[in-house]
Amino acid sequence: MIRTTAILHFLKLGLDMHMARPRHVLLAGAGIAISVSVLCVLLAVPEGLKRLAANTGSNTIALVLDASKSGDEIESVLSTQDVAIVSTLPGISRDAHGKARVAPQFLAASPLRRRDGTRVSVQIRGVTAATLQLVHDMVGIKLGAPPNSGVLELFAGEAAANTFNLAPGDRLKIRDVNWRNTGVFQSHGSLWDSELWADMSALQQAFNAASRISVVWVKFDAPNDEAVFAQALENDPRVNRLSVFPQANYYQGRLKFIAQYARLAAIAIAATLGLCAALAISNALSLSFMARRRELAVLNAIGFTNDYLCLYLIVETVLLAAIVAGFILGLESFLIGDMAIETSSGMRAVAFHLALNGSVALWAFSYAVVLALLSALGPAWSVTHGPLRHALQGS
C-alpha cells in the first residue's frame, strides 16, 4: 500500500516535470499516437467487412447452387428443370396456395465507371417478384420502385447508387445498352447494397443466357427444415450435384478470407511501423529521463531502489500510452467512425463502413502498452542503473 501511494506521488511529480519540460514527452506521445492511429484505421477495415457479412442473409433462407467450380453463385449454372425439381423437395416453406417459396436468380457482372472515374466490376442480380417477397424483411425501398418484368430497368442498392451516382430515372449503359434505374433499395448495410438488381428475364436476354439460372434461394419455416431439405437434395440423383448453403453462412464465408487477409496485413504493417516508432520514442524517452536524473537521484538517496525507480518510469510511460490510445480512439471515432469505403472483391465492387468497435479498441490499447514497454525498458534501465549519485554533484 505504501509503494502504491509512493508511485502515485511519483506520477504527480513526473507530471509536474513534464509540464515544465514538455518537449520530449510530446515527441514520445506523438510517436505512440501516430502508430495507434494507423493501427486503428487498418483494423477497422476487416471489422467493417465482418459487420458487412453479418448483416447479409437470413438463417431461414438457403442458397442452392452448383458448387463444383468455385462455390461462387455467379459461377454456378442451373437449369429451369433443376429449379422445378428443387421446388418439389420436402422442407421448403410454402405459401397459402401451397406454392414453394423459392426464388431463382441469374447473376452477371459488368465493368462500370464509379463517380471518381475508376472502372470496377459490379454484380448484377436478376430477380423476380419471388426474391423481393423472400427478403421483404431485409430489403426496403428507399426511392422509386422495383423494376418491371421484361423491361431493361435496374433497382440499385444504396451503396451502388452512391458509387455510380444513380438516382431514379437515370440511365446506365451495360453491354452497350441503356438501362433505366427505377429506384434505390437499402438492405441495412449488407452485401446486396453494393449490387444492381434487374428483372431476371431481361438480364438473361441482355447477356445471351436465356433460361440460365445461377442460384435458387429457398425459404424454410424453421432452421431445422434445412436439414430435411438438404438430405432430400442429396438423395435425389437428378439434383444431387447441387449443394445447399445457409444464406448467412455463405456470405460470411465469401468475405472471411478477405477479412483475415486484411487483418494480417494490418498487423504486419503495424508491427513494422511499431518497430520504427519504438526507436524514435525510445530516443525521446532517453532525453526525457536524462533530464530527470537529479529527481531520480534524490529518490534513490532516500531509499528507493534502482529497480523500483525503473518500474516507476515504465509505468509512467505505459500510462502515457494508454491515455494517448484512448484519445486517438475517441478522435478517430469522431472523424472516421462509420466512414464508407469502396473496394473490389472478385466479380463485385463492394462498399462498406469502417468499424471502430471493442475489438479494435482492445488491439489499440494492447498495441500501445507493448509499444510503450519496448520503448521505455532500455532508457529506464539505463538511467536508473547508471551512476545516479553523480547527478547530485552538479546541483
C-alpha positions, 0 to 999 in steps of 0.5 A: 500500500505504501509503494502504491501511494509512493508511485502515485506521488511519483506520477504527480511529480513526473507530471509536474516535470513534464509540464515544465519540460514538455518537449520530449514527452510530446515527441514520445506521445506523438510517436505512440499516437501516430502508430495507434492511429494507423493501427486503428484505421487498418483494423477497422477495415476487416471489422467493417467487412465482418459487420458487412457479412453479418448483416447479409442473409437470413438463417431461414433462407438457403442458397442452392447452387452448383458448387463444383467450380468455385462455390461462387453463385455467379459461377454456378449454372442451373437449369429451369428443370433443376429449379422445378425439381428443387421446388418439389423437395420436402422442407421448403416453406410454402405459401397459402396456395401451397406454392414453394417459396423459392426464388431463382436468380441469374447473376452477371457482372459488368465493368462500370465507371464509379463517380471518381472515374475508376472502372470496377466490376459490379454484380448484377442480380436478376430477380423476380417478384419471388426474391423481393417477397423472400427478403421483404424483411431485409430489403426496403425501398428507399426511392422509386420502385422495383423494376418491371418484368421484361423491361431493361430497368435496374433497382440499385442498392444504396451503396451502388447508387452512391458509387455510380451516382444513380438516382431514379430515372437515370440511365446506365449503359451495360453491354452497350445498352441503356438501362433505366434505374427505377429506384434505390433499395437499402438492405441495412448495410449488407452485401446486396447494397453494393449490387444492381438488381434487374428483372431476371428475364431481361438480364438473361436476354441482355447477356445471351443466357436465356433460361440460365439460372445461377442460384435458387434461394429457398425459404424454410419455416424453421432452421431445422427444415434445412436439414430435411431439405438438404438430405432430400437434395442429396438423395435425389440423383437428378439434383444431387450435384447441387449443394445447399448453403445457409444464406448467412453462412455463405456470405460470411464465408465469401468475405472471411478470407478477405477479412483475415487477409486484411487483418494480417496485413494490418498487423504486419504493417503495424508491427513494422511501423511499431518497430520504427516508432519504438526507436524514435520514442525510445530516443525521446524517452532517453532525453526525457529521463536524462533530464530527470536524473537529479529527481531520480537521484534524490529518490534513490538517496532516500531509499528507493531502489534502482529497480523500483525507480525503473518500474516507476518510469515504465509505468509512467510511460505505459500510462502515457500510452494508454491515455494517448490510445484512448484519445486517438480512439475517441478522435478517430471515432469522431472523424472516421467512425462509420466512414464508407469505403469502396473496394473490389472483391472478385466479380463485385465492387463492394462498399462498406463502413469502417468499424471502430468497435471493442475489438479494435479498441482492445488491439489499440490499447494492447498495441500501445502498452507493448509499444510503450514497454519496448520503448521505455525498458532500455532508457529506464534501465539505463538511467536508473542503473547508471551512476545516479549519485553523480547527478547530485554533484552538479546541483 
